[in-house]
Amino acid sequence: MSIESKLHEMGLSLPDPPKPVASYVPAVRSGNLIFISGQLPFAGNELVAHGPVPSHTSIEDAQGSAQRCVINGLAVLKAALGGDLSKVVRVVRLGVFVACDNGFTEQAKVANGASEILFTLMGEAGRHARAAVGVNALPLNAPVEVEFVFEVQP
């Protein structure tokens, strides 16, 4: 089943790819790898949550934000592939950044929001290497930012 069919089955769809919020490109292809710039949890033009975990954003809401970052990342990937997600071979790596309070050590739980939706959408091809990093702040006061590396067909 295709990624978009699975999304539809889950009641989700890909938005238009989010526009960069600074001076960078959304995606760069090098050989069979596509690097997707860090995605924030936008729904339309609004962030779905704001502020650090857990004082302003709960772990559960941060997991949902990480899932939203994946949806946005897939939208960017689709655009980079000329609209054809069937060219995706696998997810190679995620970098998940969590804006969090001092002493918070559950970044991996937040990152699971991104990892689990990719596995649900892609099965074994959705399993990946990952880093989950706590930071003191993210752009626009987002609680989560996710960057991606995908392997694609030539």
C-alpha positions in Angstrom: 0.0 0.0 0.0 1.3 3.5 -0.9 2.3 6.0 1.7 -0.5 8.3 0.7 -3.0 5.5 0.8 -1.9 4.7 4.4 -2.2 8.4 5.3 -5.7 8.5 3.9 -6.6 5.3 5.8 -5.4 7.2 9.0 -7.5 10.2 8.1 -4.5 12.3 7.2 -3.3 13.9 3.9 -0.1 15.7 2.8 -0.3 19.5 2.8 1.4 21.7 0.3 5.1 21.6 1.3 5.9 24.2 4.0 7.9 27.2 2.8 11.3 27.7 4.4 11.3 30.1 7.4 14.9 31.3 6.7 17.6 31.1 4.1 17.8 27.4 3.1 16.2 25.0 0.6 13.7 22.4 1.8 15.4 19.4 0.2 18.8 18.5 -1.4 19.3 15.3 -3.4 22.8 13.7 -3.5 22.8 10.5 -5.5 20.1 8.2 -4.1 19.7 10.2 -0.9 17.4 13.1 -0.2 18.1 15.3 2.8 15.0 17.1 4.1 15.7 20.3 6.1 14.3 20.5 9.6 10.5 20.6 9.7 8.4 22.3 12.3 5.0 21.1 13.4 3.0 23.5 11.1 -0.7 22.8 10.2 -1.3 25.5 7.6 0.5 28.6 8.8 0.2 27.8 12.5 2.3 25.7 14.8 0.3 22.9 16.5 2.1 23.5 19.8 4.4 26.1 21.3 7.1 26.1 23.9 9.3 23.6 25.8 8.5 20.1 26.9 7.1 19.4 29.5 6.4 22.9 31.0 4.4 24.3 28.1 3.9 21.2 25.8 3.1 17.8 27.2 5.0 14.8 26.1 1.9 13.5 24.3 1.4 16.9 22.5 5.1 16.9 21.6 4.7 13.4 20.1 1.8 14.7 18.0 4.0 17.6 17.0 6.7 15.2 15.9 4.1 13.3 13.8 3.1 16.6 12.2 6.8 17.3 11.4 6.8 13.9 9.5 3.7 14.8 7.5 5.4 18.1 6.5 8.6 16.3 5.7 6.8 13.8 3.5 5.2 16.8 1.7 8.6 18.2 1.0 9.9 14.8 -0.1 7.0 14.4 -2.5 7.7 17.7 -4.1 11.4 16.8 -4.4 10.4 13.6 -6.2 8.1 15.4 -8.6 5.0 14.1 -6.8 6.0 10.4 -6.8 6.4 8.9 -3.4 6.6 5.4 -4.9 10.3 6.2 -5.5 11.0 6.1 -1.8 13.2 3.1 -0.8 13.5 3.7 2.9 14.0 6.2 5.7 17.7 6.3 6.5 17.9 8.7 9.4 15.9 11.2 11.6 17.3 14.0 13.6 14.7 15.0 16.3 15.3 18.2 18.2 13.1 18.7 21.3 12.9 22.1 23.0 12.8 21.1 26.6 13.2 22.3 30.2 16.4 21.7 32.0 16.6 18.2 33.5 14.1 16.8 30.9 15.5 13.4 29.7 12.7 11.9 27.7 13.6 13.2 24.3 13.4 9.6 22.9 9.7 9.4 23.9 9.0 12.5 22.0 11.0 11.3 19.0 8.9 8.1 19.0 6.0 10.1 17.7 8.0 10.6 14.4 9.5 7.1 14.3 6.3 5.3 14.9 4.3 7.0 12.2 7.0 6.3 9.7 6.9 2.6 10.6 3.1 2.6 10.4 3.3 4.2 6.9 6.2 2.3 5.5 6.6 -0.9 7.5 10.3 -2.1 7.7 11.3 0.6 5.2 10.3 3.1 7.8 12.8 1.9 10.4 15.7 4.2 10.6 18.8 5.4 12.5 17.9 8.4 14.8 19.2 11.0 17.1 16.9 12.6 19.7 18.4 15.8 21.1 17.2 18.2 23.8 17.8 21.9 23.1 16.9 25.1 24.9 14.9 26.7 22.1 13.8 26.1 18.5 12.7 28.5 15.7 9.3 30.2 16.3 9.1 28.6 19.8 8.3 25.2 18.3 8.5 22.3 20.7 9.9 19.9 18.1 11.9 20.0 14.8 12.6 16.9 12.7 15.1 16.5 9.8 15.2 13.5 7.5 17.4 11.5 5.2 15.6 9.2 2.7 17.0 6.7 0.2 15.2 6.9 -3.1 15.3 5.1 -6.5 17.7 6.5 -9.1 
